[in-house]
Amino acid sequence: MNRYTYLLLLVCILLVGLTGCGTGSDRPTEEALKPAPAETTPAQEAEQQTDEKEPDTDTVNPEQEDKALAMLNGLSLEEKVGQLVIVGIEGTTMDHFSSKLLDTYHVGGFIFFKDNLKNVDQSVKMFNSLKKANENNPVPLWMSIDEEGGRVSRMPDPILRLPASGIVGKQNDPLVAQEAGSLIGRRLKGFGLNMAFAPVLDVNSNPDNPVIGDRSYGSSPELVGRLGAAAMKGIQDTGVVSAVKHFPGHGDTSVDSHVHLPVVSNSMSRLNQIELVPFKRAIDEGAEVVMVAHLLVSSIDPDTPSSYSEPVISGLLRDKLGYDGVVITDDMVMGAVDNGVINIGEAAVRSILAGTNIVLVGHDYSKEEAVITSLLKAVKSNRISEEVLNDRVLTTLRLKLKYGLNDNPAAGPDVKQLNHDAQQLINRLKQ
């Protein structure tokens, strides 16, 4: 070995000690030093999606919050309890029972069904008379209705029925779903209504389901979530509140909750992968009202229907999914609840305690009165504490203020324009 070769070898040895000999370094980078992420199964990924998350408080409007608090502080106990309920009326005109619901019980709002709406003029007149009668109450009314399109439509003739969600779902186009939602909102807005119980976020996963079927956008959780969130935004953009339903998922049932209590025996992993996916999507994209179904979901609460289950409402919906908006029950006058097993008034009290803001009682004045008097009794006995009462009502007042609810009379819808736009959508979906 000559001297030059020896010196060259010595330099290389020294360099190996510092950086390694060669054109690139063999030292692990900072990224390489991180442990490789553990592989997860689809079920584990779905579980991770429902980890607890903090409610988004960045969008709170301080001025609006001050107004909501001032409104809350100005309410009597009876007026606060009234905000806990939405009730139905019988017939096509305001009567002494509906007057009592306003004057004595100060109810938070009304739900209307097909039997209430004979024609456009009568409907507008009835809606306006209820709002007129509420003028002496400090909080404007919810004026709500089921309007999904398809077989669940309450609009009077000659307003065209919108396509069912299942037909919209076949297009797999969020813009079409948003347009359908906008049409729902616009027709409600024309009547002076302000809350639509739509869209349906149930996944149509059971062909034997007697309730959902084409009310769902389809059998894919991702599709239902994508289109459902778009339809929800379409409704909201018209200034009408969208109440998504039926949490935690009515798609995999074979019993009609109008008659009996459906039991859902799916595991939590399955719920995370199927039923909860659309609701999580809607919550992430700004859901403001969630309707809870009358279901017994055994993996969450094996003893109590979801509509008054604390593990479902507070544990899953609020804590796990991070939802901090208004929760409303499905109609308590349904066979799944109103079946003699539990008093309807007691079910309503338990629902409020479980985290619900509004109990929906769509039929029968005696049952509406039973629910309201049970809630009053529970508040006066401190079973429902003042703190809980104020919390439930304040959330509702915030939303009423956000949407600028008022009891001003409506002029009525532009039927010709609504039908023209609906027909255009129907024609496009037939292509």
C-alpha positions in Angstrom: 0.0 0.0 0.0 1.6 3.3 -1.0 1.4 6.4 1.1 -1.4 8.0 -1.0 -3.6 5.0 -0.7 -3.0 4.8 3.1 -4.0 8.4 3.6 -7.2 7.9 1.5 -8.1 4.9 3.6 -7.5 6.8 6.8 -9.8 9.7 5.7 -12.6 7.2 4.8 -12.3 5.5 8.2 -12.7 8.9 9.9 -15.7 9.8 7.7 -17.4 6.5 8.6 -17.3 7.6 12.2 -19.1 10.8 11.4 -21.5 10.3 8.6 -20.8 6.9 7.0 -18.9 6.4 3.9 -20.8 6.8 0.7 -22.9 9.3 -1.1 -26.0 9.1 1.3 -26.4 8.9 5.0 -27.6 5.7 6.7 -28.7 7.6 9.8 -32.5 7.2 10.4 -34.5 10.4 9.8 -36.8 11.8 12.5 -39.8 10.4 10.6 -38.2 7.0 10.4 -37.6 6.9 14.1 -41.4 7.2 14.7 -43.0 3.8 15.3 -45.0 2.5 12.4 -48.7 3.0 12.9 -50.5 -0.1 14.1 -52.7 -1.7 11.6 -56.4 -1.2 12.4 -59.4 -3.2 11.3 -62.4 -1.4 9.7 -64.3 -1.8 13.0 -61.5 -0.2 15.0 -61.3 2.7 12.5 -65.1 3.2 12.9 -64.7 3.1 16.7 -62.0 5.8 16.5 -64.4 8.0 14.6 -66.7 8.2 17.6 -64.1 9.2 20.2 -65.3 12.0 22.4 -64.8 15.5 20.8 -65.2 18.9 22.2 -68.2 20.9 21.0 -67.3 23.7 18.6 -67.7 26.9 20.6 -66.0 29.2 18.0 -69.2 29.9 16.2 -71.1 31.3 19.3 -72.3 34.8 18.6 -71.9 36.8 21.9 -74.7 39.2 21.1 -77.0 36.4 20.3 -76.0 34.5 23.4 -76.8 37.6 25.5 -80.2 37.8 23.9 -80.9 34.1 24.6 -79.9 34.5 28.2 -82.0 37.6 28.7 -85.0 35.8 27.1 -84.4 32.8 29.4 -84.2 35.0 32.5 -87.5 36.7 31.5 -89.5 33.5 31.4 -91.6 32.2 34.1 -91.3 28.5 35.2 -94.4 27.6 33.3 -93.1 29.4 30.2 -89.9 27.5 30.4 -91.6 24.2 30.7 -93.7 25.1 27.7 -90.6 25.3 25.6 -89.9 21.6 26.3 -92.8 20.5 24.1 -94.1 20.6 20.6 -97.7 19.5 20.3 -100.2 18.7 17.6 -103.8 20.0 17.0 -106.9 18.3 15.8 -108.8 19.5 12.8 -108.2 22.3 10.3 -108.9 25.4 12.5 -107.7 26.7 15.8 -110.0 25.6 18.7 -110.3 26.1 22.4 -107.9 23.2 23.1 -105.1 24.8 21.0 -105.9 28.1 22.7 -105.4 26.5 26.1 -102.1 25.0 25.0 -101.0 28.5 24.2 -102.6 30.6 26.9 -102.2 28.2 29.9 -99.2 26.0 28.9 -97.3 28.4 26.7 -96.2 25.5 24.4 -93.0 25.9 22.3 -94.6 25.0 19.0 -96.9 22.8 16.9 -96.5 19.9 14.5 -99.0 19.6 11.6 -100.2 16.5 9.8 -102.0 15.8 6.5 -105.4 15.9 8.3 -104.7 19.5 9.4 -104.1 20.8 5.8 -107.2 20.8 3.6 -106.0 23.3 1.0 -103.5 26.2 0.7 -105.7 29.0 1.9 -107.1 27.1 4.9 -103.6 26.0 5.9 -102.1 29.5 5.8 -105.1 30.9 7.7 -104.7 28.3 10.4 -101.0 28.8 10.8 -101.4 32.6 11.0 -104.2 32.2 13.6 -102.0 30.2 15.9 -99.1 32.7 15.6 -101.6 35.5 16.2 -102.8 33.8 19.4 -99.2 33.4 20.5 -98.5 37.2 20.4 -98.9 37.5 24.2 -96.2 34.8 24.8 -92.6 36.0 24.9 -91.2 33.3 22.6 -92.2 32.7 19.0 -93.5 29.3 18.0 -91.9 26.3 16.3 -94.2 25.6 13.3 -93.1 22.1 12.2 -94.0 19.4 9.8 -92.8 16.1 8.3 -91.9 16.8 4.7 -89.5 14.4 3.2 -90.9 13.9 -0.3 -92.3 10.6 -1.5 -94.9 8.9 0.8 -94.1 11.2 3.7 -95.5 14.5 2.5 -98.0 16.7 4.3 -98.4 19.5 1.7 -102.0 20.2 0.6 -103.2 20.0 -3.0 -102.3 21.3 -5.5 -98.7 21.3 -4.4 -96.8 18.6 -6.2 -95.2 15.8 -4.1 -91.4 15.8 -4.3 -89.5 12.6 -5.2 -88.7 10.2 -2.4 -85.2 10.2 -1.0 -84.6 6.8 -2.5 -85.1 8.2 -6.0 -82.8 11.1 -5.2 -80.2 8.6 -3.8 -80.0 6.8 -7.1 -78.5 9.9 -8.7 -75.7 9.9 -6.1 -75.3 13.6 -6.6 -75.1 15.9 -3.5 -76.2 18.9 -5.7 -79.4 17.1 -6.5 -80.0 16.2 -2.9 -79.3 19.8 -1.9 -81.8 21.1 -4.5 -84.4 18.7 -3.2 -83.7 20.0 0.4 -84.0 23.6 -0.9 -87.4 22.8 -2.4 -88.6 21.4 0.9 -87.4 24.5 2.7 -89.0 26.9 0.2 -92.4 25.4 0.4 -92.4 25.4 4.2 -91.1 29.0 4.2 -94.0 30.1 2.0 -96.5 28.7 4.5 -94.7 30.4 7.4 -93.4 27.1 8.8 -89.9 27.0 10.2 -88.9 23.4 11.0 -88.8 20.4 8.7 -88.5 16.9 10.1 -86.2 15.9 7.3 -84.0 14.5 6.0 -84.0 10.8 6.9 -80.5 9.6 7.7 -81.4 6.0 8.3 -79.5 3.4 6.2 -81.8 1.1 4.3 -80.0 -2.0 5.3 -83.0 -4.3 6.0 -85.3 -5.2 3.1 -88.0 -6.3 5.6 -88.2 -2.8 7.2 -91.8 -1.7 7.1 -91.0 1.9 7.9 -88.0 3.2 6.1 -87.5 1.8 2.6 -87.4 4.5 0.0 -87.5 7.2 2.7 -83.7 6.4 2.9 -81.2 7.6 0.3 -79.9 4.0 0.0 -78.1 1.1 1.6 -74.6 2.7 1.7 -73.8 4.6 4.9 -71.4 6.9 3.1 -74.0 7.7 0.4 -76.7 8.4 3.0 -74.4 10.6 4.9 -73.2 12.6 1.9 -76.6 13.2 0.4 -78.3 13.6 3.8 -75.9 16.3 4.8 -76.4 18.1 1.4 -80.2 18.0 1.8 -79.9 19.3 5.3 -77.9 22.2 4.1 -80.4 22.8 1.3 -83.2 23.2 3.9 -81.1 25.3 6.2 -80.1 27.7 3.5 -83.8 28.7 3.0 -84.1 29.8 6.6 -85.9 26.7 7.7 -84.5 24.4 10.5 -83.7 20.9 9.5 -84.3 18.1 12.0 -82.4 15.0 10.9 -83.8 11.6 11.9 -84.1 8.9 13.3 -81.1 8.6 15.7 -79.4 6.3 16.3 -80.7 4.6 13.2 -84.0 3.0 12.2 -82.8 1.3 9.1 -82.2 -2.2 10.4 -85.5 -2.9 12.0 -88.5 -5.1 11.0 -91.0 -3.6 13.4 -93.0 -0.4 13.0 -92.3 1.9 16.0 -95.8 3.4 15.4 -97.1 0.1 16.7 -94.4 -1.7 18.7 -91.0 -1.1 20.1 -88.3 -2.2 17.6 -85.2 -3.9 19.0 -81.8 -3.3 17.4 -79.3 -6.0 18.5 -76.4 -4.9 16.4 -73.0 -4.6 18.1 -71.4 -1.2 18.7 -68.8 -1.9 16.0 -71.6 -2.5 13.5 -73.4 0.7 14.6 -70.2 2.7 14.1 -69.7 1.3 10.7 -73.3 1.6 9.4 -76.1 3.3 11.4 -74.0 6.2 13.0 -72.0 7.1 9.9 -74.7 9.5 8.4 -75.4 11.1 11.7 -71.8 11.8 12.4 -71.4 13.3 8.9 -74.5 15.6 9.5 -73.2 16.6 12.9 -69.8 17.4 11.5 -71.5 19.6 8.8 -73.7 21.6 11.1 -76.8 19.6 12.2 -78.9 21.7 14.6 -81.7 19.4 15.5 -81.6 15.6 15.9 -84.7 13.5 16.3 -84.3 10.5 18.5 -86.2 7.3 17.6 -88.2 4.9 19.7 -85.8 2.0 19.4 -84.3 -0.4 22.0 -80.6 -0.6 21.0 -79.3 -3.4 23.2 -75.6 -2.7 22.8 -76.1 0.8 24.2 -79.0 0.5 26.6 -80.7 -2.9 26.8 -83.4 -1.6 29.1 -84.7 1.8 27.8 -85.9 3.1 24.5 -83.5 5.5 22.8 -86.0 8.4 23.1 -85.6 8.5 26.9 -82.2 6.7 27.3 -79.4 8.7 28.9 -76.7 6.4 27.4 -78.1 7.0 23.9 -78.8 10.8 24.2 -76.1 12.1 26.6 -73.6 9.2 26.3 -73.5 8.5 22.6 -75.1 11.5 20.8 -73.7 14.3 23.0 -70.5 12.9 24.6 -69.2 10.6 21.9 -70.4 12.3 18.8 -69.9 15.8 20.2 -73.4 17.1 19.4 -74.5 20.1 21.4 -77.6 21.2 19.5 -81.3 20.6 20.0 -82.5 17.0 20.6 -86.2 16.2 20.0 -88.0 12.9 20.4 -90.1 11.2 17.8 -93.8 11.5 18.5 -94.4 10.1 22.0 -97.9 9.0 21.0 -96.6 6.0 19.2 -97.0 2.4 20.2 -93.3 2.0 20.9 -93.7 4.3 23.9 -97.4 4.8 24.5 -98.2 1.2 25.2 -99.1 1.0 28.9 -95.7 -0.1 30.0 -94.8 3.4 31.1 -96.9 6.5 31.6 -96.4 8.9 28.7 -95.8 11.8 31.2 -93.1 9.8 33.0 -91.4 8.9 29.7 -91.3 12.6 28.8 -89.7 13.5 32.2 -87.1 10.8 31.7 -86.4 12.0 28.2 -85.7 15.5 29.4 -83.4 14.2 32.2 -81.6 12.0 29.6 -80.6 15.1 27.6 -83.6 15.9 25.3 -84.6 19.5 24.7 -88.1 19.0 23.2 -90.6 16.3 23.6 -92.9 15.8 20.6 -96.5 14.9 21.4 -98.4 15.0 18.1 -101.9 13.7 19.0 -104.5 13.6 21.7 -105.0 16.7 23.9 -105.3 14.6 27.0 -101.9 13.1 26.4 -100.4 16.5 25.5 -101.7 17.8 28.8 -100.5 14.8 30.7 -97.0 15.4 29.4 -97.0 19.1 30.2 -98.4 18.6 33.7 -95.9 15.8 34.4 -93.0 18.0 33.3 -94.3 20.9 35.5 -94.6 18.6 38.5 -91.1 17.2 38.0 -89.7 20.8 37.8 -91.6 22.0 40.9 -90.4 18.9 42.9 -86.8 19.6 41.7 -86.7 16.2 40.0 -85.8 18.2 37.0 -83.5 20.8 38.5 -83.5 24.4 37.6 -80.1 23.9 36.1 -81.3 21.1 33.8 -84.4 23.1 32.9 -82.4 26.2 32.0 -79.9 24.2 30.0 -82.6 22.5 27.9 -84.5 25.6 27.2 -81.5 27.8 26.5 -80.3 25.6 23.7 -83.8 25.9 22.1 -83.9 29.7 22.5 -80.5 30.0 20.9 -81.7 28.2 17.8 -85.0 30.2 17.6 -83.0 33.5 17.8 -80.4 32.2 15.2 -83.2 31.7 12.7 -85.0 34.9 13.6 -88.3 33.1 14.4 -91.2 35.4 14.8 -95.0 35.2 14.8 -95.6 37.4 11.8 -98.3 36.2 9.4 -97.3 34.5 6.2 -98.6 35.7 2.8 -98.7 32.1 1.5 -96.6 30.2 -1.0 -96.1 30.8 -4.7 -97.7 27.5 -5.7 -97.1 28.0 -9.4 -93.4 28.6 -9.0 -93.0 25.8 -6.4 -94.7 23.3 -8.7 -92.6 24.4 -11.7 -89.4 23.9 -9.8 -90.6 20.6 -8.4 -91.6 19.3 -11.9 -88.1 20.2 -13.2 -86.5 18.1 -10.5 -88.9 15.2 -11.1 -88.2 15.3 -14.9 -84.5 15.3 -14.3 -84.6 12.3 -12.0 -86.6 10.4 -14.6 -83.9 10.7 -17.2 
